[in-house]
Amino acid sequence: MTAHTADGFLSLENLTVEYPLQSGRKVHAVTDFTARVRRGETLGLVGESGCGKSSAARAVMQLPRPTGGKVTLDGQDLTGLRGKALQQARRRFQMIFQDPIASLNPRMTIRDIVAAPLEIAGIGTKADRHVRVAEMLEMVGINADQAMERRPHEFSGGQCQRISIARALILQPDLLVCDEAVSALDVSVQAQVLNLLERLKTELGLTMLFISHDLAVVKHVSDRVAVMYLGRLCEVADAETIYRNPVHPYTRTLLSAVPEPDPDAPPRQVAVIPGELPSPVNPPSGCPFRTRCPRASEICAQQMPDLAPIAPGQMVACHHPHIDTP
């Protein structure tokens, strides 16, 4: 499967992530995932819980390494790096985790938490790091004078996520991977953090992989959107196209559940996906969505559809896409 652009800054080639079980079987978390992200672009990765979004994100970070495939950042193969070479490369790509409080060490001060990447990388003196940490905290909207000597439990969830963003950006990375970075926050705080990420992306020239199950959030921040189901890509398009004209049955179902922010809008019917998500230990043959798809036919059980162009800038992996939808 391929979701590429000609000038991919981040390239994922046939990425596969499997987790072994004691029974000898494997959880197929991500299968044959191929995508490109342009420099300065935000690619939103969406899908329901358990589809493999976070596994793909951690594979990009080499936490843990993918079972198969290759991750390339600006021409450098990250999967081939070991030891100090990987540690050196990690300065260029950082991650923001889902739980803003659990991702911060409760025994460390905010100054030490944000300065830790600089210390590990051996950058600057203690005084230099202190100045850099203060600048970074102020950049994300945290008063450095009041926060430096305090600990994570003294801050709200939104403030902790801002601190996590400061820690992720302290090394001035090129790539920022956001794994459900706002899902644990209140809606009003979500908007503040999303606006902060958008501002920092512009000011710092960041490339972002933004992972979320909330399509409304993804639409707000993404240039392009990739939809996952059971570890595989279903559809990829620019954000405007995928929200205006989704062609994969799974994408259409997801979008029907996005709330309309208009109290005067007439009620609309929400499509319900029948059945349950198949087990990633024993995925269906052929198309993984066929067991729940109203358009499935015999070929869907026999053959995995390729991710192929269906319109300019839009790709879909489906034998029966909704190509007649205006």
DOMARTOR-710583 format. One record per residue (C-alpha): residue number from 0; residue in one letter; x, y, z. Coordinates in Angstrom, 3 decimals. Layout:
<fidos>
    n  res        c1        c2        c3
  NUM    A         X         Y         Z
...
</fidos>
This chain:
<fidos>
    n  res        c1        c2        c3
    0    M     0.000     0.000     0.000
    1    T     1.336     3.422    -0.859
    2    A     0.311     6.918     0.204
    3    H     3.181     8.922    -1.211
    4    T     4.230    12.317    -2.362
    5    A     7.231    12.953    -4.548
    6    D     9.251    14.771    -1.905
    7    G     8.648    12.769     1.254
    8    F    10.570    14.168     4.235
    9    L     9.309    11.330     6.435
   10    S     8.940     8.054     4.557
   11    L     7.393     4.862     5.891
   12    E     8.059     1.853     3.667
   13    N     6.016    -1.345     4.179
   14    L     5.980    -0.718     7.915
   15    T     4.955    -3.767     9.947
   16    V     4.496    -3.975    13.714
   17    E     3.734    -7.294    15.412
   18    Y     3.595    -8.176    19.092
   19    P     4.288   -11.811    20.076
   20    L     1.932   -13.602    22.466
   21    Q     2.768   -16.385    24.916
   22    S     0.642   -18.729    22.807
   23    G     3.080   -18.287    19.937
   24    R     0.628   -16.225    17.899
   25    K     1.115   -12.567    17.017
   26    V    -0.877    -9.354    17.244
   27    H    -0.747    -7.760    13.790
   28    A    -0.846    -4.124    14.911
   29    V     0.404    -2.511    11.665
   30    T     0.657    -4.256     8.314
   31    D     2.333    -3.114     5.097
   32    F     1.975     0.592     5.930
   33    T     3.580     2.911     3.388
   34    A     3.273     6.704     3.482
   35    R     5.129     9.952     2.852
   36    V     4.982    13.245     4.724
   37    R     6.318    16.377     3.056
   38    R     8.581    18.797     4.912
   39    G     6.442    21.327     6.775
   40    E     3.283    19.269     6.340
   41    T     0.923    17.861     8.974
   42    L    -0.377    14.375     8.200
   43    G    -3.358    13.392    10.336
   44    L    -3.654     9.679    11.093
   45    V    -7.143     8.649    12.204
   46    G    -9.146     5.535    13.022
   47    E   -11.047     3.922    15.852
   48    S    -9.318     2.615    18.976
   49    G    -7.205    -0.459    18.284
   50    C    -6.566     0.292    14.608
   51    G    -2.783     0.623    15.070
   52    K    -2.312     4.406    15.073
   53    S    -0.150     4.532    18.208
   54    S     1.821     1.462    17.134
   55    A     2.665     3.218    13.883
   56    A     3.711     6.345    15.790
   57    R     5.971     4.404    18.139
   58    A     7.481     2.569    15.178
   59    V     8.435     5.948    13.701
   60    M    10.109     6.773    17.022
   61    Q    11.803     3.335    17.124
   62    L     9.999     2.655    20.434
   63    P    10.088    -0.268    19.851
   64    R    11.588    -0.868    16.441
   65    P     9.135    -2.042    13.782
   66    T     9.035    -5.759    13.022
   67    G     9.552    -5.035     9.346
   68    G     9.817    -2.214     6.857
   69    K    11.780     1.004     6.943
   70    V    11.428     4.497     8.424
   71    T    13.399     7.224     6.640
   72    L    13.724    10.805     7.865
   73    D    15.233    13.270     5.413
   74    G    17.015    10.422     3.620
   75    Q    18.365     8.754     6.784
   76    D    17.163     5.202     7.504
   77    L    16.246     5.252    11.201
   78    T    15.646     1.496    11.383
   79    G    19.287     0.874    10.517
   80    L    20.667     2.990    13.369
   81    R    21.906     1.641    16.689
   82    G    23.352     3.023    19.928
   83    K    24.844     6.504    19.802
   84    A    23.932     6.931    16.141
   85    L    20.232     6.511    16.957
   86    Q    20.548     8.751    20.022
   87    Q    22.111    11.442    17.862
   88    A    19.373    11.100    15.226
   89    R    16.626    11.314    17.857
   90    R    17.380    15.005    18.299
   91    R    15.538    15.499    14.996
   92    F    12.294    13.728    15.920
   93    Q    10.381    13.977    19.178
   94    M     7.025    12.797    20.499
   95    I     4.140    14.171    22.568
   96    F     2.265    11.450    24.427
   97    Q    -1.433    11.030    25.149
   98    D    -1.412    11.345    28.943
   99    P     0.171    14.718    29.773
  100    I     0.568    13.968    33.496
  101    A     1.824    10.380    33.285
  102    S     4.439    11.381    30.701
  103    L     6.174    13.682    33.201
  104    N     8.343    12.312    36.023
  105    P     6.510    13.275    39.252
  106    R     9.769    13.399    41.241
  107    M    11.485    15.938    38.991
  108    T    11.042    19.688    38.841
  109    I     9.746    21.246    35.637
  110    R    13.177    22.765    35.018
  111    D    14.847    19.341    35.190
  112    I    12.134    17.690    33.066
  113    V    12.444    20.169    30.218
  114    A    16.251    20.327    30.498
  115    A    16.688    16.523    30.444
  116    P    16.983    16.226    26.635
  117    L    19.695    18.893    26.617
  118    E    21.620    17.094    29.373
  119    I    21.349    13.728    27.617
  120    A    22.554    15.303    24.371
  121    G    25.367    17.112    26.200
  122    I    24.281    20.520    24.939
  123    G    25.354    23.694    26.773
  124    T    26.379    24.448    30.322
  125    K    23.977    24.344    33.266
  126    A    23.466    28.091    32.957
  127    D    22.875    27.816    29.216
  128    R    20.296    25.081    29.744
  129    H    18.527    27.145    32.406
  130    V    18.120    30.032    29.957
  131    R    16.958    27.731    27.169
  132    V    14.386    26.027    29.415
  133    A    12.985    29.391    30.510
  134    E    12.674    30.531    26.887
  135    M    10.943    27.296    25.888
  136    L     8.448    27.434    28.734
  137    E     7.532    30.999    27.877
  138    M     7.110    30.001    24.224
  139    V     4.438    27.425    25.146
  140    G     2.618    29.786    27.496
  141    I     4.047    28.746    30.885
  142    N     5.414    31.385    33.265
  143    A     8.981    30.187    33.738
  144    D     9.644    32.063    36.988
  145    Q     6.621    30.434    38.641
  146    A     6.997    26.965    37.128
  147    M    10.704    26.055    37.125
  148    E    10.947    24.700    40.679
  149    R     7.500    23.154    40.861
  150    R     6.526    19.546    40.077
  151    P     3.970    18.102    37.622
  152    H     1.232    17.429    40.208
  153    E     0.990    21.180    40.806
  154    F    -0.233    21.810    37.265
  155    S    -3.443    21.111    35.345
  156    G    -3.596    18.615    32.496
  157    G    -3.432    21.381    29.899
  158    Q    -0.419    22.961    31.576
  159    C     1.319    19.575    31.781
  160    Q     0.772    19.071    28.052
  161    R     2.312    22.480    27.367
  162    I     5.301    21.411    29.460
  163    S     5.487    18.172    27.465
  164    I     5.506    20.211    24.264
  165    A     8.318    22.368    25.644
  166    R    10.336    19.244    26.455
  167    A     9.716    17.817    22.969
  168    L    10.822    21.029    21.249
  169    I    13.833    21.877    23.435
  170    L    16.180    20.111    20.988
  171    Q    14.686    21.976    18.019
  172    P    13.518    18.836    16.176
  173    D    12.354    18.751    12.562
  174    L     9.591    16.177    13.144
  175    L     6.996    16.194    15.923
  176    V     4.866    13.081    16.459
  177    C     1.662    13.841    18.391
  178    D     0.014    10.672    19.708
  179    E    -3.528    11.648    20.817
  180    A    -1.964    14.819    22.206
  181    V    -5.273    16.478    23.139
  182    S    -7.656    13.564    23.757
  183    A    -7.166    13.665    27.551
  184    L    -7.951    17.394    27.770
  185    D   -11.191    19.350    28.134
  186    V   -12.612    20.706    24.888
  187    S   -11.710    24.339    25.630
  188    V    -8.170    23.323    26.585
  189    Q    -7.936    21.167    23.452
  190    A    -8.520    24.251    21.332
  191    Q    -5.791    26.155    23.158
  192    V    -3.241    23.352    22.709
  193    L    -4.172    22.868    19.043
  194    N    -3.742    26.574    18.379
  195    L    -0.391    26.442    20.185
  196    L     0.781    23.535    18.014
  197    E    -0.308    25.364    14.867
  198    R     1.610    28.481    15.919
  199    L     4.745    26.541    16.828
  200    K     4.594    24.595    13.579
  201    T     4.654    27.857    11.629
  202    E     7.284    29.577    13.763
  203    L     9.648    26.605    13.990
  204    G     9.036    25.047    10.559
  205    L     7.927    21.711    12.012
  206    T     6.740    18.632    10.168
  207    M     4.018    16.833    12.133
  208    L     2.427    13.403    12.304
  209    F    -0.800    14.019    14.226
  210    I    -2.623    10.948    15.524
  211    S    -6.186    11.077    16.796
  212    H    -9.501     9.228    16.791
  213    D   -11.328    12.586    16.634
  214    L   -11.849    13.587    13.004
  215    A   -13.009    17.079    13.953
  216    V    -9.674    17.698    15.684
  217    V    -7.701    16.226    12.791
  218    K    -9.499    18.457    10.288
  219    H    -8.439    21.517    12.277
  220    V    -4.706    20.802    12.153
  221    S    -3.993    18.536     9.156
  222    D    -2.949    19.259     5.600
  223    R    -3.616    15.653     4.594
  224    V    -5.482    12.841     6.353
  225    A    -4.772     9.102     6.350
  226    V    -7.458     6.710     7.608
  227    M    -6.480     3.390     9.233
  228    Y    -8.489     0.265     9.907
  229    L    -7.072    -2.835    11.599
  230    G    -3.469    -1.849    10.926
  231    R    -3.898    -0.930     7.250
  232    L    -4.456     2.285     5.324
  233    C    -7.954     2.728     3.874
  234    E    -7.927     6.183     2.356
  235    V    -5.565     9.154     2.022
  236    A    -6.390    12.629     0.741
  237    D    -5.980    16.284     1.581
  238    A    -8.152    17.331     4.512
  239    E   -10.701    19.272     2.461
  240    T   -11.246    16.408     0.009
  241    I   -11.589    13.664     2.574
  242    Y   -14.173    15.612     4.545
  243    R   -16.094    16.762     1.471
  244    N   -15.980    13.561    -0.566
  245    P   -14.899    10.414     1.338
  246    V   -15.019     7.346    -0.892
  247    H   -14.131     4.456     1.414
  248    P   -17.156     3.030     3.323
  249    Y   -15.217     3.127     6.588
  250    T   -14.214     6.775     6.136
  251    R   -17.805     7.722     5.345
  252    T   -19.010     6.004     8.503
  253    L   -16.431     7.759    10.671
  254    L   -17.292    11.158     9.235
  255    S   -21.021    10.659     9.789
  256    A   -20.328    10.613    13.528
  257    V   -18.542    13.981    13.585
  258    P   -20.807    16.484    15.419
  259    E   -22.085    19.476    13.450
  260    P   -21.156    22.663    15.381
  261    D   -24.434    24.378    14.489
  262    P   -27.366    24.287    16.929
  263    D   -29.767    25.163    14.098
  264    A   -28.597    22.378    11.801
  265    P   -31.216    19.652    11.204
  266    P   -30.570    16.283    12.867
  267    R   -28.747    13.804    10.695
  268    Q   -28.517    10.050    10.823
  269    V   -25.274     8.624    12.134
  270    A   -24.101     5.547    10.271
  271    V   -23.420     2.588    12.554
  272    I   -20.773     0.025    11.637
  273    P   -22.317    -3.425    12.182
  274    G   -20.473    -6.101    14.109
  275    E   -17.289    -5.770    16.107
  276    L   -13.710    -4.913    15.199
  277    P   -12.011    -8.185    14.150
  278    S    -9.145    -9.468    16.252
  279    P    -5.716    -8.271    15.111
  280    V    -4.464   -11.713    16.150
  281    N    -6.569   -13.325    13.426
  282    P    -7.457   -10.632    10.858
  283    P    -9.924   -11.461     8.055
  284    S    -8.727   -12.555     4.647
  285    G    -8.751   -10.021     1.865
  286    C   -10.006    -6.576     2.852
  287    P    -9.924    -6.206     6.663
  288    F   -13.132    -4.126     6.628
  289    R   -15.189    -6.638     4.634
  290    T   -16.719    -8.321     7.705
  291    R   -18.481    -5.043     8.562
  292    C   -18.842    -3.433     5.139
  293    P   -22.309    -3.159     3.546
  294    R   -20.732    -3.133     0.069
  295    A   -18.569    -6.261     0.519
  296    S   -18.578    -8.921    -2.190
  297    E   -16.745   -12.170    -2.878
  298    I   -13.655   -10.424    -4.213
  299    C   -13.312    -8.543    -0.918
  300    A   -12.752   -11.855     0.888
  301    Q   -10.322   -13.142    -1.706
  302    Q    -8.116   -10.168    -2.494
  303    M    -6.624    -7.315    -0.513
  304    P    -7.370    -4.069    -2.381
  305    D    -4.354    -1.938    -3.270
  306    L    -4.202     1.667    -2.162
  307    A    -4.608     3.314    -5.553
  308    P    -5.388     6.805    -6.906
  309    I    -9.087     7.470    -7.454
  310    A    -8.920    11.248    -7.933
  311    P    -6.150    13.876    -7.945
  312    G    -4.540    13.780    -4.502
  313    Q    -6.888    11.041    -3.247
  314    M    -6.102     7.346    -2.788
  315    V    -8.319     4.520    -1.544
  316    A    -7.959     0.814    -0.784
  317    C   -11.406    -0.510    -1.690
  318    H   -12.924    -2.770    -4.365
  319    H   -16.234    -0.870    -4.211
  320    P   -15.553     2.810    -3.398
  321    H   -18.291     5.448    -3.472
  322    I   -17.028     7.044    -6.647
  323    D   -20.503     8.273    -7.579
  324    T   -20.737    10.536    -4.521
  325    P   -20.576    14.239    -5.473
</fidos>
